[in-house]
């Protein structure tokens, strides 16, 4: 999966469709599921005496959503886009926006094998 923790994403399907860009707080199941801030909120009913809520009640909690329901948000394009991988001049691997070509962060360090000569 090309989306990592801390990336800005846009939800493209479900109840939160078309919302503003949100930050990914956690990646689960090898990238299949994501926990996105403010998306898929549920109420967890907690019994009195629980360490998180000694008086009991309902806690608001973010649940995971499938990674196919989100797209990476490119700040240059100002919309959700697909990501790709490419090698740079020095041989390091990076993610990039497939629409505008803007870099979205490095994935692996430089390797002489992939450096452009």
N, C-alpha and C positions, 0 to 999 in steps of 0.2 A: 504494500500500500504506500502511496506516495505522500499521504498527509501525515504530518507529525504533530506532536504535542506543542502547543503554542501558536500554531498556524491560525490564520483567520479563514473561516469558511462561511458559505452561504447555504442555507437549507433549501433544497430544490423540490422536496415532496413531503407530504404529511401536514400535520396541523400548523407547523411553524414555517410553512412554505413562504418564500418571498420576504423573509425577515432581514434585518440588517446583519452585517457580518458579525460573527461571534467567534470567540476563541475556543480552540480545542483544549480541554483540560486533561484528558487522559485518552490513551489508545489501548484498546483491549483486544484479545483474541488474535494477535498477530496482525492487527490493522483492519479486521473485519467490522469491529464496532468502535464507536467513538463516544466519549462523554463531552458534550458541548455545553458551555456555560449558558444558562437560561433557556435551554431547549429540553423538551420531554420531562417537565417537572411533574412529580407525583407526590402524594401524601403518604407518609409512612406512619401508621398508628403505633405509638410507643406506650408501653405499660409504665405505670408509676414506679419509680425506683431505678429506672434505666440510667446508666452513667451519663449519656448525652442529654437526657431530659429528665431530671429527678421528679418533676411534677407531673410527667406524662403528657399526653396530647398527640398532636399531629406534627410531624416534621416534614418540611418541603425538601425533596431530594431530586437530583438530576439523574436520570437513568440513561443507559447507552442507547444509541440509535445506529442503524446500519450505515456503513461508510458509503454505500451507493446513494444515500439520500442527501449527500452534501457535495459541494464543489469548492475547490480552493478559490479564495478571493484575491484577485490580483489588484494591487493598489494603482498600478499604472493604467490598467484597462477599466477599473472601477466596476467590475462584475465578476461573476463566477466563471472560472476557466478550467480547462484540463491541464495537467502537468505532464512533462516529459523529462527524460534524462539525457544529458549530453556530456561529452568530455571537453574540458577547456584546453587552452594552449599548453599549460604545464602538465596536463595529464590527470587532473583531478576531476571527479565526477560531480555534477551539480544538477539540481532540479531547475526547470525553466517553464515559463508560461508559453503554451503552444500558440496563443493568439499574437502576442507582441514580442515574444522572445526574451522578456526580462528574467533575470536570474532570481531564483527563489531559495537560494541557500545551497551550501556544499553538502555532499553526501559522503564522499570518501576522499582521503588525502591524495596528493599527487603521486602518480606512478609513471616511471620512465617509459614503460611499455606503451602507454596511450598518449604520450606527449606528441604534439604535432611537430614535425621536423621542418 
